[in-house]
Amino acid sequence: MRAGELVNKELGVSFESIDVSTKTITFVDEAGARVSRRY
């Protein structure tokens, strides 16, 4: 997966980044809202 790649086209959510040190994946939507999740 690459930064900017759409994860959910209907919701406009795309992959932004991954941080291996904190084990988080960050997603961003079309409005600019960012959400991070642990993996």
mmCIF entry with sequence, helices, sheets and N, C-alpha, C, O atoms, coordinates in Angstrom:
data_MODEL
# 
_entry.id   MODEL 
# 
_entity.id                         1 
_entity.type                       polymer 
_entity.pdbx_number_of_molecules   1 
# 
_entity_poly.entity_id                      1 
_entity_poly.type                           'polypeptide(L)' 
_entity_poly.nstd_linkage                   no 
_entity_poly.nstd_monomer                   no 
_entity_poly.pdbx_seq_one_letter_code       MRAGELVNKELGVSFESIDVSTKTITFVDEAGARVSRRY 
_entity_poly.pdbx_seq_one_letter_code_can   MRAGELVNKELGVSFESIDVSTKTITFVDEAGARVSRRY 
_entity_poly.pdbx_strand_id                 A 
# 
loop_
_entity_poly_seq.entity_id 
_entity_poly_seq.num 
_entity_poly_seq.mon_id 
_entity_poly_seq.hetero 
1 1  MET n 
1 2  ARG n 
1 3  ALA n 
1 4  GLY n 
1 5  GLU n 
1 6  LEU n 
1 7  VAL n 
1 8  ASN n 
1 9  LYS n 
1 10 GLU n 
1 11 LEU n 
1 12 GLY n 
1 13 VAL n 
1 14 SER n 
1 15 PHE n 
1 16 GLU n 
1 17 SER n 
1 18 ILE n 
1 19 ASP n 
1 20 VAL n 
1 21 SER n 
1 22 THR n 
1 23 LYS n 
1 24 THR n 
1 25 ILE n 
1 26 THR n 
1 27 PHE n 
1 28 VAL n 
1 29 ASP n 
1 30 GLU n 
1 31 ALA n 
1 32 GLY n 
1 33 ALA n 
1 34 ARG n 
1 35 VAL n 
1 36 SER n 
1 37 ARG n 
1 38 ARG n 
1 39 TYR n 
# 
_struct_asym.id          A 
_struct_asym.entity_id   1 
# 
_struct_sheet.id               AA1 
_struct_sheet.type             ? 
_struct_sheet.number_strands   4 
_struct_sheet.details          ? 
# 
loop_
_struct_sheet_order.sheet_id 
_struct_sheet_order.range_id_1 
_struct_sheet_order.range_id_2 
_struct_sheet_order.offset 
_struct_sheet_order.sense 
AA1 1 2 ? anti-parallel 
AA1 2 3 ? anti-parallel 
AA1 3 4 ? anti-parallel 
# 
loop_
_struct_sheet_range.sheet_id 
_struct_sheet_range.id 
_struct_sheet_range.beg_label_comp_id 
_struct_sheet_range.beg_label_asym_id 
_struct_sheet_range.beg_label_seq_id 
_struct_sheet_range.pdbx_beg_PDB_ins_code 
_struct_sheet_range.end_label_comp_id 
_struct_sheet_range.end_label_asym_id 
_struct_sheet_range.end_label_seq_id 
_struct_sheet_range.pdbx_end_PDB_ins_code 
_struct_sheet_range.beg_auth_comp_id 
_struct_sheet_range.beg_auth_asym_id 
_struct_sheet_range.beg_auth_seq_id 
_struct_sheet_range.end_auth_comp_id 
_struct_sheet_range.end_auth_asym_id 
_struct_sheet_range.end_auth_seq_id 
AA1 1 LEU A 6  ? ASN A 8  ? LEU A 6  ASN A 8  
AA1 2 VAL A 13 ? ASP A 19 ? VAL A 13 ASP A 19 
AA1 3 THR A 24 ? VAL A 28 ? THR A 24 VAL A 28 
AA1 4 ARG A 34 ? ARG A 38 ? ARG A 34 ARG A 38 
# 
loop_
_atom_site.group_PDB 
_atom_site.id 
_atom_site.type_symbol 
_atom_site.label_atom_id 
_atom_site.label_alt_id 
_atom_site.label_comp_id 
_atom_site.label_asym_id 
_atom_site.label_entity_id 
_atom_site.label_seq_id 
_atom_site.pdbx_PDB_ins_code 
_atom_site.Cartn_x 
_atom_site.Cartn_y 
_atom_site.Cartn_z 
_atom_site.occupancy 
_atom_site.B_iso_or_equiv 
_atom_site.pdbx_formal_charge 
_atom_site.auth_seq_id 
_atom_site.auth_comp_id 
_atom_site.auth_asym_id 
_atom_site.auth_atom_id 
_atom_site.pdbx_PDB_model_num 
ATOM 1   N N  . MET A 1 1  ? 0.847   -1.160 0.000  1.00 0.00 ? 1  MET A N  1 
ATOM 2   C CA . MET A 1 1  ? 0.000   0.000  0.000  1.00 0.00 ? 1  MET A CA 1 
ATOM 3   C C  . MET A 1 1  ? 0.900   1.233  0.000  1.00 0.00 ? 1  MET A C  1 
ATOM 4   O O  . MET A 1 1  ? 1.933   1.267  0.669  1.00 0.00 ? 1  MET A O  1 
ATOM 5   N N  . ARG A 1 2  ? 0.490   2.235  -0.757 1.00 0.00 ? 2  ARG A N  1 
ATOM 6   C CA . ARG A 1 2  ? 1.265   3.476  -0.854 1.00 0.00 ? 2  ARG A CA 1 
ATOM 7   C C  . ARG A 1 2  ? 0.459   4.652  -0.320 1.00 0.00 ? 2  ARG A C  1 
ATOM 8   O O  . ARG A 1 2  ? -0.771  4.638  -0.362 1.00 0.00 ? 2  ARG A O  1 
ATOM 9   N N  . ALA A 1 3  ? 1.148   5.665  0.180  1.00 0.00 ? 3  ALA A N  1 
ATOM 10  C CA . ALA A 1 3  ? 0.484   6.869  0.678  1.00 0.00 ? 3  ALA A CA 1 
ATOM 11  C C  . ALA A 1 3  ? -0.393  7.453  -0.414 1.00 0.00 ? 3  ALA A C  1 
ATOM 12  O O  . ALA A 1 3  ? 0.023   7.567  -1.566 1.00 0.00 ? 3  ALA A O  1 
ATOM 13  N N  . GLY A 1 4  ? -1.609  7.821  -0.041 1.00 0.00 ? 4  GLY A N  1 
ATOM 14  C CA . GLY A 1 4  ? -2.556  8.391  -0.986 1.00 0.00 ? 4  GLY A CA 1 
ATOM 15  C C  . GLY A 1 4  ? -3.446  7.377  -1.673 1.00 0.00 ? 4  GLY A C  1 
ATOM 16  O O  . GLY A 1 4  ? -4.402  7.752  -2.352 1.00 0.00 ? 4  GLY A O  1 
ATOM 17  N N  . GLU A 1 5  ? -3.146  6.094  -1.508 1.00 0.00 ? 5  GLU A N  1 
ATOM 18  C CA . GLU A 1 5  ? -3.947  5.044  -2.143 1.00 0.00 ? 5  GLU A CA 1 
ATOM 19  C C  . GLU A 1 5  ? -5.304  4.928  -1.445 1.00 0.00 ? 5  GLU A C  1 
ATOM 20  O O  . GLU A 1 5  ? -5.376  4.865  -0.218 1.00 0.00 ? 5  GLU A O  1 
ATOM 21  N N  . LEU A 1 6  ? -6.386  4.901  -2.248 1.00 0.00 ? 6  LEU A N  1 
ATOM 22  C CA . LEU A 1 6  ? -7.731  4.801  -1.688 1.00 0.00 ? 6  LEU A CA 1 
ATOM 23  C C  . LEU A 1 6  ? -7.941  3.456  -1.013 1.00 0.00 ? 6  LEU A C  1 
ATOM 24  O O  . LEU A 1 6  ? -7.629  2.405  -1.573 1.00 0.00 ? 6  LEU A O  1 
ATOM 25  N N  . VAL A 1 7  ? -8.475  3.510  0.204  1.00 0.00 ? 7  VAL A N  1 
ATOM 26  C CA . VAL A 1 7  ? -8.795  2.309  0.962  1.00 0.00 ? 7  VAL A CA 1 
ATOM 27  C C  . VAL A 1 7  ? -10.288 2.012  0.811  1.00 0.00 ? 7  VAL A C  1 
ATOM 28  O O  . VAL A 1 7  ? -10.692 0.857  0.673  1.00 0.00 ? 7  VAL A O  1 
ATOM 29  N N  . ASN A 1 8  ? -11.098 3.070  0.839  1.00 0.00 ? 8  ASN A N  1 
ATOM 30  C CA . ASN A 1 8  ? -12.545 2.937  0.686  1.00 0.00 ? 8  ASN A CA 1 
ATOM 31  C C  . ASN A 1 8  ? -13.028 4.059  -0.217 1.00 0.00 ? 8  ASN A C  1 
ATOM 32  O O  . ASN A 1 8  ? -13.138 5.207  0.216  1.00 0.00 ? 8  ASN A O  1 
ATOM 33  N N  . LYS A 1 9  ? -13.316 3.733  -1.462 1.00 0.00 ? 9  LYS A N  1 
ATOM 34  C CA . LYS A 1 9  ? -13.709 4.738  -2.454 1.00 0.00 ? 9  LYS A CA 1 
ATOM 35  C C  . LYS A 1 9  ? -15.016 5.431  -2.074 1.00 0.00 ? 9  LYS A C  1 
ATOM 36  O O  . LYS A 1 9  ? -15.136 6.646  -2.231 1.00 0.00 ? 9  LYS A O  1 
ATOM 37  N N  . GLU A 1 10 ? -16.001 4.673  -1.576 1.00 0.00 ? 10 GLU A N  1 
ATOM 38  C CA . GLU A 1 10 ? -17.306 5.234  -1.221 1.00 0.00 ? 10 GLU A CA 1 
ATOM 39  C C  . GLU A 1 10 ? -17.193 6.292  -0.127 1.00 0.00 ? 10 GLU A C  1 
ATOM 40  O O  . GLU A 1 10 ? -17.898 7.301  -0.162 1.00 0.00 ? 10 GLU A O  1 
ATOM 41  N N  . LEU A 1 11 ? -16.314 6.065  0.840  1.00 0.00 ? 11 LEU A N  1 
ATOM 42  C CA . LEU A 1 11 ? -16.141 7.007  1.947  1.00 0.00 ? 11 LEU A CA 1 
ATOM 43  C C  . LEU A 1 11 ? -15.025 8.017  1.693  1.00 0.00 ? 11 LEU A C  1 
ATOM 44  O O  . LEU A 1 11 ? -14.871 8.975  2.451  1.00 0.00 ? 11 LEU A O  1 
ATOM 45  N N  . GLY A 1 12 ? -14.255 7.811  0.646  1.00 0.00 ? 12 GLY A N  1 
ATOM 46  C CA . GLY A 1 12 ? -13.157 8.720  0.338  1.00 0.00 ? 12 GLY A CA 1 
ATOM 47  C C  . GLY A 1 12 ? -12.000 8.609  1.312  1.00 0.00 ? 12 GLY A C  1 
ATOM 48  O O  . GLY A 1 12 ? -11.294 9.589  1.551  1.00 0.00 ? 12 GLY A O  1 
ATOM 49  N N  . VAL A 1 13 ? -11.797 7.428  1.876  1.00 0.00 ? 13 VAL A N  1 
ATOM 50  C CA . VAL A 1 13 ? -10.733 7.211  2.858  1.00 0.00 ? 13 VAL A CA 1 
ATOM 51  C C  . VAL A 1 13 ? -9.499  6.664  2.153  1.00 0.00 ? 13 VAL A C  1 
ATOM 52  O O  . VAL A 1 13 ? -9.580  5.706  1.384  1.00 0.00 ? 13 VAL A O  1 
ATOM 53  N N  . SER A 1 14 ? -8.359  7.284  2.424  1.00 0.00 ? 14 SER A N  1 
ATOM 54  C CA . SER A 1 14 ? -7.116  6.801  1.838  1.00 0.00 ? 14 SER A CA 1 
ATOM 55  C C  . SER A 1 14 ? -6.056  6.590  2.907  1.00 0.00 ? 14 SER A C  1 
ATOM 56  O O  . SER A 1 14 ? -6.092  7.183  3.985  1.00 0.00 ? 14 SER A O  1 
ATOM 57  N N  . PHE A 1 15 ? -5.122  5.729  2.570  1.00 0.00 ? 15 PHE A N  1 
ATOM 58  C CA . PHE A 1 15 ? -3.995  5.420  3.445  1.00 0.00 ? 15 PHE A CA 1 
ATOM 59  C C  . PHE A 1 15 ? -3.057  6.615  3.451  1.00 0.00 ? 15 PHE A C  1 
ATOM 60  O O  . PHE A 1 15 ? -2.757  7.175  2.397  1.00 0.00 ? 15 PHE A O  1 
ATOM 61  N N  . GLU A 1 16 ? -2.590  7.013  4.637  1.00 0.00 ? 16 GLU A N  1 
ATOM 62  C CA . GLU A 1 16 ? -1.649  8.127  4.725  1.00 0.00 ? 16 GLU A CA 1 
ATOM 63  C C  . GLU A 1 16 ? -0.256  7.665  5.112  1.00 0.00 ? 16 GLU A C  1 
ATOM 64  O O  . GLU A 1 16 ? 0.716   7.983  4.428  1.00 0.00 ? 16 GLU A O  1 
ATOM 65  N N  . SER A 1 17 ? -0.149  6.907  6.220  1.00 0.00 ? 17 SER A N  1 
ATOM 66  C CA . SER A 1 17 ? 1.186   6.506  6.675  1.00 0.00 ? 17 SER A CA 1 
ATOM 67  C C  . SER A 1 17 ? 1.103   5.340  7.649  1.00 0.00 ? 17 SER A C  1 
ATOM 68  O O  . SER A 1 17 ? 0.035   4.968  8.135  1.00 0.00 ? 17 SER A O  1 
ATOM 69  N N  . ILE A 1 18 ? 2.277   4.782  7.912  1.00 0.00 ? 18 ILE A N  1 
ATOM 70  C CA . ILE A 1 18 ? 2.421   3.727  8.916  1.00 0.00 ? 18 ILE A CA 1 
ATOM 71  C C  . ILE A 1 18 ? 3.637   4.078  9.767  1.00 0.00 ? 18 ILE A C  1 
ATOM 72  O O  . ILE A 1 18 ? 4.671   4.499  9.248  1.00 0.00 ? 18 ILE A O  1 
ATOM 73  N N  . ASP A 1 19 ? 3.502   3.902  11.064 1.00 0.00 ? 19 ASP A N  1 
ATOM 74  C CA . ASP A 1 19 ? 4.601   4.189  11.987 1.00 0.00 ? 19 ASP A CA 1 
ATOM 75  C C  . ASP A 1 19 ? 4.926   2.898  12.731 1.00 0.00 ? 19 ASP A C  1 
ATOM 76  O O  . ASP A 1 19 ? 4.193   2.492  13.633 1.00 0.00 ? 19 ASP A O  1 
ATOM 77  N N  . VAL A 1 20 ? 6.027   2.258  12.350 1.00 0.00 ? 20 VAL A N  1 
ATOM 78  C CA . VAL A 1 20 ? 6.372   0.971  12.962 1.00 0.00 ? 20 VAL A CA 1 
ATOM 79  C C  . VAL A 1 20 ? 6.802   1.107  14.417 1.00 0.00 ? 20 VAL A C  1 
ATOM 80  O O  . VAL A 1 20 ? 6.659   0.158  15.189 1.00 0.00 ? 20 VAL A O  1 
ATOM 81  N N  . SER A 1 21 ? 7.322   2.260  14.805 1.00 0.00 ? 21 SER A N  1 
ATOM 82  C CA . SER A 1 21 ? 7.765   2.421  16.194 1.00 0.00 ? 21 SER A CA 1 
ATOM 83  C C  . SER A 1 21 ? 6.580   2.459  17.163 1.00 0.00 ? 21 SER A C  1 
ATOM 84  O O  . SER A 1 21 ? 6.681   1.951  18.280 1.00 0.00 ? 21 SER A O  1 
ATOM 85  N N  . THR A 1 22 ? 5.460   3.055  16.746 1.00 0.00 ? 22 THR A N  1 
ATOM 86  C CA . THR A 1 22 ? 4.267   3.101  17.600 1.00 0.00 ? 22 THR A CA 1 
ATOM 87  C C  . THR A 1 22 ? 3.205   2.104  17.150 1.00 0.00 ? 22 THR A C  1 
ATOM 88  O O  . THR A 1 22 ? 2.140   2.000  17.760 1.00 0.00 ? 22 THR A O  1 
ATOM 89  N N  . LYS A 1 23 ? 3.506   1.365  16.066 1.00 0.00 ? 23 LYS A N  1 
ATOM 90  C CA . LYS A 1 23 ? 2.593   0.376  15.495 1.00 0.00 ? 23 LYS A CA 1 
ATOM 91  C C  . LYS A 1 23 ? 1.227   0.981  15.179 1.00 0.00 ? 23 LYS A C  1 
ATOM 92  O O  . LYS A 1 23 ? 0.193   0.433  15.561 1.00 0.00 ? 23 LYS A O  1 
ATOM 93  N N  . THR A 1 24 ? 1.230   2.121  14.475 1.00 0.00 ? 24 THR A N  1 
ATOM 94  C CA . THR A 1 24 ? -0.019  2.755  14.080 1.00 0.00 ? 24 THR A CA 1 
ATOM 95  C C  . THR A 1 24 ? -0.079  2.961  12.573 1.00 0.00 ? 24 THR A C  1 
ATOM 96  O O  . THR A 1 24 ? 0.930   3.213  11.914 1.00 0.00 ? 24 THR A O  1 
ATOM 97  N N  . ILE A 1 25 ? -1.290  2.847  12.053 1.00 0.00 ? 25 ILE A N  1 
ATOM 98  C CA . ILE A 1 25 ? -1.583  3.129  10.654 1.00 0.00 ? 25 ILE A CA 1 
ATOM 99  C C  . ILE A 1 25 ? -2.486  4.352  10.650 1.00 0.00 ? 25 ILE A C  1 
ATOM 100 O O  . ILE A 1 25 ? -3.437  4.421  11.429 1.00 0.00 ? 25 ILE A O  1 
ATOM 101 N N  . THR A 1 26 ? -2.200  5.319  9.781  1.00 0.00 ? 26 THR A N  1 
ATOM 102 C CA . THR A 1 26 ? -2.991  6.538  9.710  1.00 0.00 ? 26 THR A CA 1 
ATOM 103 C C  . THR A 1 26 ? -3.717  6.613  8.377  1.00 0.00 ? 26 THR A C  1 
ATOM 104 O O  . THR A 1 26 ? -3.143  6.383  7.313  1.00 0.00 ? 26 THR A O  1 
ATOM 105 N N  . PHE A 1 27 ? -5.012  6.945  8.474  1.00 0.00 ? 27 PHE A N  1 
ATOM 106 C CA . PHE A 1 27 ? -5.859  7.119  7.306  1.00 0.00 ? 27 PHE A CA 1 
ATOM 107 C C  . PHE A 1 27 ? -6.378  8.547  7.304  1.00 0.00 ? 27 PHE A C  1 
ATOM 108 O O  . PHE A 1 27 ? -6.460  9.181  8.356  1.00 0.00 ? 27 PHE A O  1 
ATOM 109 N N  . VAL A 1 28 ? -6.731  9.063  6.117  1.00 0.00 ? 28 VAL A N  1 
ATOM 110 C CA . VAL A 1 28 ? -7.284  10.409 5.996  1.00 0.00 ? 28 VAL A CA 1 
ATOM 111 C C  . VAL A 1 28 ? -8.466  10.362 5.033  1.00 0.00 ? 28 VAL A C  1 
ATOM 112 O O  . VAL A 1 28 ? -8.448  9.619  4.051  1.00 0.00 ? 28 VAL A O  1 
ATOM 113 N N  . ASP A 1 29 ? -9.510  11.173 5.325  1.00 0.00 ? 29 ASP A N  1 
ATOM 114 C CA . ASP A 1 29 ? -10.650 11.214 4.410  1.00 0.00 ? 29 ASP A CA 1 
ATOM 115 C C  . ASP A 1 29 ? -10.606 12.483 3.569  1.00 0.00 ? 29 ASP A C  1 
ATOM 116 O O  . ASP A 1 29 ? -9.702  13.305 3.718  1.00 0.00 ? 29 ASP A O  1 
ATOM 117 N N  . GLU A 1 30 ? -11.595 12.638 2.677  1.00 0.00 ? 30 GLU A N  1 
ATOM 118 C CA . GLU A 1 30 ? -11.612 13.773 1.756  1.00 0.00 ? 30 GLU A CA 1 
ATOM 119 C C  . GLU A 1 30 ? -11.699 15.118 2.465  1.00 0.00 ? 30 GLU A C  1 
ATOM 120 O O  . GLU A 1 30 ? -11.244 16.130 1.931  1.00 0.00 ? 30 GLU A O  1 
ATOM 121 N N  . ALA A 1 31 ? -12.280 15.141 3.670  1.00 0.00 ? 31 ALA A N  1 
ATOM 122 C CA . ALA A 1 31 ? -12.409 16.378 4.434  1.00 0.00 ? 31 ALA A CA 1 
ATOM 123 C C  . ALA A 1 31 ? -11.122 16.722 5.182  1.00 0.00 ? 31 ALA A C  1 
ATOM 124 O O  . ALA A 1 31 ? -11.001 17.814 5.737  1.00 0.00 ? 31 ALA A O  1 
ATOM 125 N N  . GLY A 1 32 ? -10.162 15.798 5.199  1.00 0.00 ? 32 GLY A N  1 
ATOM 126 C CA . GLY A 1 32 ? -8.899  16.034 5.881  1.00 0.00 ? 32 GLY A CA 1 
ATOM 127 C C  . GLY A 1 32 ? -8.823  15.451 7.281  1.00 0.00 ? 32 GLY A C  1 
ATOM 128 O O  . GLY A 1 32 ? -7.815  15.607 7.970  1.00 0.00 ? 32 GLY A O  1 
ATOM 129 N N  . ALA A 1 33 ? -9.895  14.776 7.704  1.00 0.00 ? 33 ALA A N  1 
ATOM 130 C CA . ALA A 1 33 ? -9.892  14.150 9.030  1.00 0.00 ? 33 ALA A CA 1 
ATOM 131 C C  . ALA A 1 33 ? -8.926  12.974 9.036  1.00 0.00 ? 33 ALA A C  1 
ATOM 132 O O  . ALA A 1 33 ? -8.926  12.157 8.115  1.00 0.00 ? 33 ALA A O  1 
ATOM 133 N N  . ARG A 1 34 ? -8.106  12.891 10.073 1.00 0.00 ? 34 ARG A N  1 
ATOM 134 C CA . ARG A 1 34 ? -7.123  11.813 10.194 1.00 0.00 ? 34 ARG A CA 1 
ATOM 135 C C  . ARG A 1 34 ? -7.513  10.883 11.334 1.00 0.00 ? 34 ARG A C  1 
ATOM 136 O O  . ARG A 1 34 ? -7.955  11.322 12.396 1.00 0.00 ? 34 ARG A O  1 
ATOM 137 N N  . VAL A 1 35 ? -7.338  9.589  11.088 1.00 0.00 ? 35 VAL A N  1 
ATOM 138 C CA . VAL A 1 35 ? -7.623  8.572  12.101 1.00 0.00 ? 35 VAL A CA 1 
ATOM 139 C C  . VAL A 1 35 ? -6.443  7.622  12.142 1.00 0.00 ? 35 VAL A C  1 
ATOM 140 O O  . VAL A 1 35 ? -5.984  7.141  11.106 1.00 0.00 ? 35 VAL A O  1 
ATOM 141 N N  . SER A 1 36 ? -5.952  7.354  13.351 1.00 0.00 ? 36 SER A N  1 
ATOM 142 C CA . SER A 1 36 ? -4.851  6.402  13.531 1.00 0.00 ? 36 SER A CA 1 
ATOM 143 C C  . SER A 1 36 ? -5.360  5.195  14.289 1.00 0.00 ? 36 SER A C  1 
ATOM 144 O O  . SER A 1 36 ? -6.157  5.314  15.220 1.00 0.00 ? 36 SER A O  1 
ATOM 145 N N  . ARG A 1 37 ? -4.890  4.037  13.878 1.00 0.00 ? 37 ARG A N  1 
ATOM 146 C CA . ARG A 1 37 ? -5.262  2.780  14.527 1.00 0.00 ? 37 ARG A CA 1 
ATOM 147 C C  . ARG A 1 37 ? -4.014  1.960  14.799 1.00 0.00 ? 37 ARG A C  1 
ATOM 148 O O  . ARG A 1 37 ? -3.087  1.922  13.990 1.00 0.00 ? 37 ARG A O  1 
ATOM 149 N N  . ARG A 1 38 ? -4.004  1.304  15.955 1.00 0.00 ? 38 ARG A N  1 
ATOM 150 C CA . ARG A 1 38 ? -2.894  0.401  16.290 1.00 0.00 ? 38 ARG A CA 1 
ATOM 151 C C  . ARG A 1 38 ? -3.082  -0.912 15.560 1.00 0.00 ? 38 ARG A C  1 
ATOM 152 O O  . ARG A 1 38 ? -4.205  -1.333 15.281 1.00 0.00 ? 38 ARG A O  1 
ATOM 153 N N  . TYR A 1 39 ? -1.969  -1.550 15.257 1.00 0.00 ? 39 TYR A N  1 
ATOM 154 C CA . TYR A 1 39 ? -2.040  -2.874 14.617 1.00 0.00 ? 39 TYR A CA 1 
ATOM 155 C C  . TYR A 1 39 ? -1.264  -3.876 15.404 1.00 0.00 ? 39 TYR A C  1 
ATOM 156 O O  . TYR A 1 39 ? -1.205  -5.046 15.025 1.00 0.00 ? 39 TYR A O  1 
# 
